[in-house]
Structures are given as C-alpha cells and as structure tokens.
Amino acid sequence: MIDDEEVDTSGPSYRVTEVAGRPPVSLEDFIGATTVTVEKHGHADFLIGTGVKDGRAVLFHEKETRSARDSDPVWIFTDLGGGVIAAQPPVPD
C-alpha cells in the first residue's frame, strides 16, 4: 500500500465508498469501464469512466455524461490504513 504523499496530487483526497455498486476490494476493481462513488464533504459524488493502472495507483478518466468531453482525471490509490482514496493529479505547467 502507498500513502497519498507518494502519489502526486493537486488537492484534497476523498474516500472511495463504492466501485461498480459495491465496496472496493483492490485497485484492480477500478481498471476498465466502471462507476466510482466518492464521499466529498458528507455527500456522495458519482463518477462514470475508465481506469488505467499506472504504477501503484489507477488513473481514472471520468466521462461527462452530458457531453462527449472527458473531465479531469482522478488518481485512485490505497492509503496506509487500507482505505481507497481518490484525488486530482496536478495540473501540468
């Protein structure tokens, strides 16, 4: 497992509560087309997209459902406590 200091992120991280409608078991659950639910400020945020393994994390590319464009990608990784976390990667210069 890695902690969020080992994943290059640009902002706060959020707890992942579900992947494909069930609690996450491993990062492999996030690979390919799936849905992800994260807890943000006490509310559930539902993401639809595709995850690709990138080292010891998954880079999840969210698809905007109301348009053909993709939203910003999200890192998904495990923390030292065994939880699954989602966070934004840094914005390139």
KEKOL-567732 format. One record per atom (N, C-alpha, C): residue number from 1; residue in one letter; atom name; x, y, z. Coordinates in nm, 2 decimals. Each point is the difference from the previous one (the first is absolute). Layout:
N
+------+------+------+--------+--------+--------+
| resi | resn | name |   east |  north |     up |
+------+------+------+--------+--------+--------+
|  NUM |    A |   CA |      X |      Y |      Z |
...
+------+------+------+--------+--------+--------+
//
This chain:
93
+------+------+------+--------+--------+--------+
| resi | resn | name |   east |  north |     up |
+------+------+------+--------+--------+--------+
|    1 |    M |    N |   0.08 |  -0.12 |   0.00 |
|    1 |    M |   CA |  -0.08 |   0.12 |   0.00 |
|    1 |    M |    C |   0.09 |   0.12 |   0.00 |
|    2 |    I |    N |  -0.05 |   0.11 |  -0.06 |
|    2 |    I |   CA |   0.07 |   0.13 |   0.00 |
|    2 |    I |    C |  -0.08 |   0.10 |   0.07 |
|    3 |    D |    N |   0.06 |   0.11 |   0.04 |
|    3 |    D |   CA |  -0.08 |   0.11 |   0.06 |
|    3 |    D |    C |  -0.01 |   0.11 |  -0.10 |
|    4 |    D |    N |  -0.08 |   0.10 |   0.03 |
|    4 |    D |   CA |  -0.03 |   0.11 |  -0.09 |
|    4 |    D |    C |   0.12 |   0.09 |  -0.03 |
|    5 |    E |    N |   0.10 |  -0.01 |   0.09 |
|    5 |    E |   CA |   0.12 |   0.08 |  -0.03 |
|    5 |    E |    C |   0.09 |  -0.06 |  -0.11 |
|    6 |    E |    N |  -0.02 |  -0.13 |  -0.03 |
|    6 |    E |   CA |   0.07 |  -0.06 |  -0.11 |
|    6 |    E |    C |  -0.07 |   0.01 |  -0.13 |
|    7 |    V |    N |  -0.12 |   0.05 |  -0.01 |
|    7 |    V |   CA |  -0.08 |   0.02 |  -0.12 |
|    7 |    V |    C |  -0.01 |   0.16 |  -0.02 |
|    8 |    D |    N |   0.05 |   0.04 |  -0.12 |
|    8 |    D |   CA |   0.00 |   0.14 |  -0.03 |
|    8 |    D |    C |  -0.14 |   0.06 |  -0.02 |
|    9 |    T |    N |  -0.06 |   0.07 |   0.09 |
|    9 |    T |   CA |  -0.13 |   0.05 |  -0.01 |
|    9 |    T |    C |   0.00 |   0.15 |   0.02 |
|   10 |    S |    N |  -0.11 |   0.07 |  -0.05 |
|   10 |    S |   CA |   0.00 |   0.14 |   0.01 |
|   10 |    S |    C |  -0.10 |   0.06 |   0.11 |
|   11 |    G |    N |  -0.07 |  -0.09 |   0.06 |
|   11 |    G |   CA |  -0.10 |   0.06 |   0.10 |
|   11 |    G |    C |  -0.04 |  -0.11 |   0.10 |
|   12 |    P |    N |  -0.11 |   0.02 |   0.07 |
|   12 |    P |   CA |  -0.04 |  -0.09 |   0.10 |
|   12 |    P |    C |  -0.03 |  -0.14 |  -0.06 |
|   13 |    S |    N |   0.00 |  -0.10 |   0.09 |
|   13 |    S |   CA |  -0.04 |  -0.13 |  -0.04 |
|   13 |    S |    C |  -0.13 |  -0.04 |   0.07 |
|   14 |    Y |    N |  -0.07 |  -0.09 |  -0.07 |
|   14 |    Y |   CA |  -0.13 |  -0.04 |   0.05 |
|   14 |    Y |    C |  -0.01 |  -0.15 |   0.01 |
|   15 |    R |    N |  -0.08 |  -0.05 |   0.09 |
|   15 |    R |   CA |  -0.02 |  -0.14 |   0.02 |
|   15 |    R |    C |  -0.09 |  -0.06 |  -0.11 |
|   16 |    V |    N |   0.05 |  -0.11 |  -0.06 |
|   16 |    V |   CA |  -0.08 |  -0.07 |  -0.09 |
|   16 |    V |    C |  -0.09 |  -0.10 |   0.07 |
|   17 |    T |    N |  -0.13 |   0.01 |  -0.02 |
|   17 |    T |   CA |  -0.09 |  -0.09 |   0.08 |
|   17 |    T |    C |  -0.06 |  -0.12 |  -0.09 |
|   18 |    E |    N |   0.00 |   0.02 |  -0.13 |
|   18 |    E |   CA |  -0.05 |  -0.11 |  -0.09 |
|   18 |    E |    C |   0.07 |   0.00 |  -0.13 |
|   19 |    V |    N |   0.02 |  -0.11 |  -0.06 |
|   19 |    V |   CA |   0.04 |  -0.02 |  -0.14 |
|   19 |    V |    C |  -0.10 |  -0.10 |  -0.06 |
|   20 |    A |    N |  -0.06 |   0.03 |  -0.11 |
|   20 |    A |   CA |  -0.10 |  -0.09 |  -0.06 |
|   20 |    A |    C |  -0.11 |  -0.04 |   0.09 |
|   21 |    G |    N |  -0.04 |   0.09 |   0.09 |
|   21 |    G |   CA |  -0.11 |  -0.02 |   0.09 |
|   21 |    G |    C |   0.03 |  -0.09 |   0.13 |
|   22 |    R |    N |   0.13 |  -0.02 |   0.02 |
|   22 |    R |   CA |   0.04 |  -0.08 |   0.12 |
|   22 |    R |    C |   0.12 |   0.06 |   0.06 |
|   23 |    P |    N |   0.03 |  -0.03 |   0.13 |
|   23 |    P |   CA |   0.13 |   0.05 |   0.06 |
|   23 |    P |    C |   0.12 |  -0.05 |  -0.08 |
|   24 |    P |    N |   0.10 |   0.08 |  -0.01 |
|   24 |    P |   CA |   0.12 |  -0.04 |  -0.08 |
|   24 |    P |    C |   0.08 |  -0.10 |   0.08 |
|   25 |    V |    N |   0.05 |  -0.10 |  -0.07 |
|   25 |    V |   CA |   0.09 |  -0.10 |   0.06 |
|   25 |    V |    C |   0.14 |   0.02 |  -0.03 |
|   26 |    S |    N |   0.03 |   0.03 |  -0.13 |
|   26 |    S |   CA |   0.14 |   0.03 |  -0.04 |
|   26 |    S |    C |   0.00 |   0.10 |  -0.11 |
|   27 |    L |    N |   0.12 |   0.05 |  -0.03 |
|   27 |    L |   CA |   0.01 |   0.10 |  -0.11 |
|   27 |    L |    C |  -0.04 |  -0.06 |  -0.13 |
|   28 |    E |    N |   0.01 |  -0.13 |  -0.02 |
|   28 |    E |   CA |  -0.04 |  -0.06 |  -0.13 |
|   28 |    E |    C |  -0.15 |   0.02 |  -0.02 |
|   29 |    D |    N |  -0.08 |   0.03 |   0.10 |
|   29 |    D |   CA |  -0.14 |   0.02 |  -0.01 |
|   29 |    D |    C |  -0.03 |   0.13 |  -0.09 |
|   30 |    F |    N |   0.10 |   0.09 |  -0.01 |
|   30 |    F |   CA |  -0.02 |   0.13 |  -0.06 |
|   30 |    F |    C |   0.05 |   0.00 |  -0.15 |
|   31 |    I |    N |   0.06 |  -0.11 |  -0.04 |
|   31 |    I |   CA |   0.06 |  -0.01 |  -0.14 |
|   31 |    I |    C |  -0.12 |  -0.03 |  -0.10 |
|   32 |    G |    N |   0.00 |   0.07 |  -0.11 |
|   32 |    G |   CA |  -0.10 |  -0.01 |  -0.10 |
|   32 |    G |    C |  -0.12 |   0.09 |   0.03 |
|   33 |    A |    N |  -0.10 |  -0.02 |  -0.08 |
|   33 |    A |   CA |  -0.12 |   0.09 |   0.01 |
|   33 |    A |    C |  -0.08 |  -0.04 |   0.13 |
|   34 |    T |    N |  -0.03 |   0.10 |   0.08 |
|   34 |    T |   CA |  -0.07 |  -0.03 |   0.13 |
|   34 |    T |    C |  -0.06 |   0.13 |   0.06 |
|   35 |    T |    N |  -0.06 |  -0.01 |   0.11 |
|   35 |    T |   CA |  -0.05 |   0.11 |   0.07 |
|   35 |    T |    C |   0.07 |   0.01 |   0.14 |
|   36 |    V |    N |   0.01 |   0.12 |   0.05 |
|   36 |    V |   CA |   0.07 |   0.02 |   0.13 |
|   36 |    V |    C |  -0.08 |   0.10 |   0.08 |
|   37 |    T |    N |  -0.02 |  -0.03 |   0.13 |
|   37 |    T |   CA |  -0.06 |   0.09 |   0.09 |
|   37 |    T |    C |   0.10 |   0.05 |   0.10 |
|   38 |    V |    N |   0.02 |   0.13 |   0.01 |
|   38 |    V |   CA |   0.08 |   0.06 |   0.11 |
|   38 |    V |    C |  -0.08 |   0.08 |   0.09 |
|   39 |    E |    N |   0.05 |   0.01 |   0.12 |
|   39 |    E |   CA |  -0.06 |   0.08 |   0.11 |
|   39 |    E |    C |   0.07 |   0.14 |   0.00 |
|   40 |    K |    N |  -0.07 |   0.11 |  -0.04 |
|   40 |    K |   CA |   0.05 |   0.13 |   0.00 |
|   40 |    K |    C |  -0.08 |   0.09 |   0.10 |
|   41 |    H |    N |   0.06 |   0.04 |   0.10 |
|   41 |    H |   CA |  -0.07 |   0.09 |   0.10 |
|   41 |    H |    C |  -0.13 |  -0.05 |   0.04 |
|   42 |    G |    N |  -0.01 |  -0.13 |   0.03 |
|   42 |    G |   CA |  -0.12 |  -0.06 |   0.05 |
|   42 |    G |    C |  -0.10 |  -0.04 |  -0.10 |
|   43 |    H |    N |   0.03 |   0.02 |  -0.13 |
|   43 |    H |   CA |  -0.09 |  -0.04 |  -0.11 |
|   43 |    H |    C |   0.06 |  -0.10 |  -0.09 |
|   44 |    A |    N |  -0.08 |  -0.08 |  -0.06 |
|   44 |    A |   CA |   0.05 |  -0.10 |  -0.10 |
|   44 |    A |    C |   0.02 |   0.07 |  -0.14 |
|   45 |    D |    N |   0.11 |  -0.02 |  -0.06 |
|   45 |    D |   CA |   0.03 |   0.05 |  -0.14 |
|   45 |    D |    C |   0.02 |  -0.12 |  -0.09 |
|   46 |    F |    N |  -0.09 |  -0.01 |  -0.10 |
|   46 |    F |   CA |   0.00 |  -0.12 |  -0.09 |
|   46 |    F |    C |   0.08 |   0.03 |  -0.13 |
|   47 |    L |    N |   0.10 |  -0.08 |  -0.03 |
|   47 |    L |   CA |   0.08 |   0.02 |  -0.11 |
|   47 |    L |    C |  -0.02 |  -0.12 |  -0.10 |
|   48 |    I |    N |   0.00 |   0.03 |  -0.13 |
|   48 |    I |   CA |   0.00 |  -0.11 |  -0.10 |
|   48 |    I |    C |   0.12 |   0.02 |  -0.09 |
|   49 |    G |    N |   0.07 |  -0.11 |  -0.03 |
|   49 |    G |   CA |   0.12 |   0.02 |  -0.08 |
|   49 |    G |    C |   0.08 |  -0.13 |  -0.02 |
|   50 |    T |    N |   0.13 |   0.02 |  -0.02 |
|   50 |    T |   CA |   0.09 |  -0.11 |  -0.03 |
|   50 |    T |    C |   0.13 |   0.01 |   0.08 |
|   51 |    G |    N |   0.04 |  -0.11 |   0.06 |
|   51 |    G |   CA |   0.12 |   0.01 |   0.08 |
|   51 |    G |    C |   0.11 |  -0.08 |  -0.07 |
|   52 |    V |    N |   0.13 |   0.05 |   0.01 |
|   52 |    V |   CA |   0.12 |  -0.06 |  -0.05 |
|   52 |    V |    C |   0.10 |  -0.01 |   0.11 |
|   53 |    K |    N |   0.06 |  -0.12 |   0.02 |
|   53 |    K |   CA |   0.10 |  -0.02 |   0.10 |
|   53 |    K |    C |   0.12 |   0.09 |  -0.04 |
|   54 |    D |    N |   0.06 |   0.07 |   0.10 |
|   54 |    D |   CA |   0.12 |   0.08 |  -0.02 |
|   54 |    D |    C |   0.08 |  -0.01 |   0.12 |
|   55 |    G |    N |   0.10 |  -0.09 |  -0.01 |
|   55 |    G |   CA |   0.08 |  -0.03 |   0.12 |
|   55 |    G |    C |  -0.08 |  -0.06 |   0.11 |
|   56 |    R |    N |   0.01 |   0.06 |   0.12 |
|   56 |    R |   CA |  -0.08 |  -0.06 |   0.11 |
|   56 |    R |    C |  -0.13 |   0.08 |   0.03 |
|   57 |    A |    N |  -0.05 |   0.06 |  -0.11 |
|   57 |    A |   CA |  -0.13 |   0.07 |   0.01 |
|   57 |    A |    C |  -0.07 |  -0.02 |  -0.13 |
|   58 |    V |    N |  -0.13 |   0.04 |   0.00 |
|   58 |    V |   CA |  -0.08 |   0.00 |  -0.13 |
|   58 |    V |    C |  -0.03 |   0.14 |  -0.03 |
|   59 |    L |    N |   0.01 |   0.04 |  -0.13 |
|   59 |    L |   CA |  -0.04 |   0.13 |  -0.05 |
|   59 |    L |    C |  -0.13 |  -0.02 |  -0.06 |
|   60 |    F |    N |  -0.10 |   0.06 |   0.06 |
|   60 |    F |   CA |  -0.14 |  -0.01 |  -0.04 |
|   60 |    F |    C |  -0.04 |   0.12 |  -0.08 |
|   61 |    H |    N |  -0.05 |  -0.02 |  -0.13 |
|   61 |    H |   CA |  -0.04 |   0.10 |  -0.09 |
|   61 |    H |    C |  -0.15 |   0.01 |   0.00 |
|   62 |    E |    N |  -0.05 |   0.10 |   0.07 |
|   62 |    E |   CA |  -0.15 |   0.02 |   0.01 |
|   62 |    E |    C |  -0.06 |   0.05 |  -0.13 |
|   63 |    K |    N |  -0.11 |  -0.06 |  -0.05 |
|   63 |    K |   CA |  -0.07 |   0.04 |  -0.12 |
|   63 |    K |    C |  -0.12 |   0.09 |   0.05 |
|   64 |    E |    N |  -0.01 |   0.12 |  -0.06 |
|   64 |    E |   CA |  -0.11 |   0.08 |   0.03 |
|   64 |    E |    C |  -0.12 |  -0.06 |  -0.07 |
|   65 |    T |    N |  -0.11 |  -0.03 |   0.07 |
|   65 |    T |   CA |  -0.11 |  -0.06 |  -0.06 |
|   65 |    T |    C |  -0.09 |   0.09 |  -0.09 |
|   66 |    R |    N |   0.01 |   0.13 |   0.02 |
|   66 |    R |   CA |  -0.08 |   0.09 |  -0.08 |
|   66 |    R |    C |   0.07 |   0.05 |  -0.12 |
|   67 |    S |    N |   0.13 |  -0.04 |  -0.02 |
|   67 |    S |   CA |   0.07 |   0.04 |  -0.12 |
|   67 |    S |    C |   0.10 |  -0.11 |  -0.04 |
|   68 |    A |    N |   0.07 |   0.03 |  -0.11 |
|   68 |    A |   CA |   0.09 |  -0.10 |  -0.06 |
|   68 |    A |    C |   0.14 |   0.02 |   0.06 |
|   69 |    R |    N |   0.02 |   0.10 |   0.08 |
|   69 |    R |   CA |   0.13 |   0.03 |   0.05 |
|   69 |    R |    C |   0.03 |  -0.07 |   0.14 |
|   70 |    D |    N |   0.13 |  -0.02 |   0.02 |
|   70 |    D |   CA |   0.04 |  -0.07 |   0.12 |
|   70 |    D |    C |   0.03 |   0.11 |   0.11 |
|   71 |    S |    N |  -0.03 |  -0.03 |   0.12 |
|   71 |    S |   CA |   0.04 |   0.09 |   0.12 |
|   71 |    S |    C |   0.14 |  -0.03 |   0.03 |
|   72 |    D |    N |   0.05 |   0.08 |   0.10 |
|   72 |    D |   CA |   0.13 |  -0.02 |   0.05 |
|   72 |    D |    C |   0.02 |  -0.14 |   0.06 |
|   73 |    P |    N |   0.12 |  -0.06 |  -0.02 |
|   73 |    P |   CA |   0.02 |  -0.14 |   0.06 |
|   73 |    P |    C |   0.01 |   0.01 |   0.15 |
|   74 |    V |    N |  -0.01 |  -0.12 |   0.06 |
|   74 |    V |   CA |   0.01 |  -0.01 |   0.15 |
|   74 |    V |    C |   0.09 |  -0.12 |   0.03 |
|   75 |    W |    N |   0.09 |   0.02 |   0.09 |
|   75 |    W |   CA |   0.08 |  -0.11 |   0.05 |
|   75 |    W |    C |  -0.08 |  -0.08 |   0.10 |
|   76 |    I |    N |   0.01 |  -0.13 |   0.00 |
|   76 |    I |   CA |  -0.06 |  -0.09 |   0.10 |
|   76 |    I |    C |   0.11 |  -0.08 |   0.05 |
|   77 |    F |    N |   0.01 |  -0.01 |   0.14 |
|   77 |    F |   CA |   0.11 |  -0.07 |   0.06 |
|   77 |    F |    C |  -0.04 |  -0.04 |   0.14 |
|   78 |    T |    N |   0.08 |  -0.09 |   0.06 |
|   78 |    T |   CA |  -0.03 |  -0.05 |   0.13 |
|   78 |    T |    C |   0.08 |   0.08 |   0.10 |
|   79 |    D |    N |  -0.05 |   0.03 |   0.12 |
|   79 |    D |   CA |   0.07 |   0.08 |   0.10 |
|   79 |    D |    C |   0.06 |  -0.11 |   0.10 |
|   80 |    L |    N |   0.08 |   0.05 |   0.09 |
|   80 |    L |   CA |   0.07 |  -0.09 |   0.10 |
|   80 |    L |    C |  -0.10 |  -0.07 |   0.09 |
|   81 |    G |    N |  -0.12 |   0.05 |   0.01 |
|   81 |    G |   CA |  -0.10 |  -0.07 |   0.08 |
|   81 |    G |    C |  -0.08 |  -0.10 |  -0.07 |
|   82 |    G |    N |   0.03 |  -0.02 |  -0.13 |
|   82 |    G |   CA |  -0.07 |  -0.10 |  -0.09 |
|   82 |    G |    C |  -0.12 |   0.06 |  -0.07 |
|   83 |    G |    N |  -0.03 |   0.13 |   0.02 |
|   83 |    G |   CA |  -0.12 |   0.06 |  -0.06 |
|   83 |    G |    C |   0.04 |   0.03 |  -0.15 |
|   84 |    V |    N |  -0.10 |   0.03 |  -0.08 |
|   84 |    V |   CA |   0.02 |   0.04 |  -0.14 |
|   84 |    V |    C |  -0.03 |   0.15 |  -0.01 |
|   85 |    I |    N |   0.09 |   0.07 |  -0.06 |
|   85 |    I |   CA |  -0.01 |   0.15 |  -0.01 |
|   85 |    I |    C |   0.00 |   0.04 |  -0.14 |
|   86 |    A |    N |  -0.07 |   0.11 |  -0.03 |
|   86 |    A |   CA |   0.00 |   0.07 |  -0.13 |
|   86 |    A |    C |   0.05 |   0.14 |   0.02 |
|   87 |    A |    N |   0.08 |   0.05 |  -0.10 |
|   87 |    A |   CA |   0.06 |   0.13 |   0.01 |
|   87 |    A |    C |   0.03 |   0.05 |  -0.14 |
|   88 |    Q |    N |   0.00 |   0.13 |  -0.03 |
|   88 |    Q |   CA |   0.03 |   0.06 |  -0.12 |
|   88 |    Q |    C |   0.15 |   0.00 |  -0.02 |
|   89 |    P |    N |   0.05 |  -0.04 |  -0.12 |
|   89 |    P |   CA |   0.14 |   0.02 |  -0.03 |
|   89 |    P |    C |   0.04 |   0.14 |  -0.02 |
|   90 |    P |    N |   0.12 |   0.04 |   0.01 |
|   90 |    P |   CA |   0.04 |   0.14 |  -0.02 |
|   90 |    P |    C |  -0.03 |   0.05 |  -0.14 |
|   91 |    V |    N |  -0.02 |   0.13 |  -0.02 |
|   91 |    V |   CA |  -0.03 |   0.06 |  -0.13 |
|   91 |    V |    C |   0.14 |   0.02 |  -0.07 |
|   92 |    P |    N |   0.02 |  -0.05 |  -0.12 |
|   92 |    P |   CA |   0.13 |   0.02 |  -0.06 |
|   92 |    P |    C |   0.03 |   0.15 |  -0.03 |
|   93 |    D |    N |   0.13 |   0.03 |   0.00 |
|   93 |    D |   CA |   0.04 |   0.14 |  -0.02 |
|   93 |    D |    C |  -0.02 |   0.04 |  -0.15 |
+------+------+------+--------+--------+--------+
//
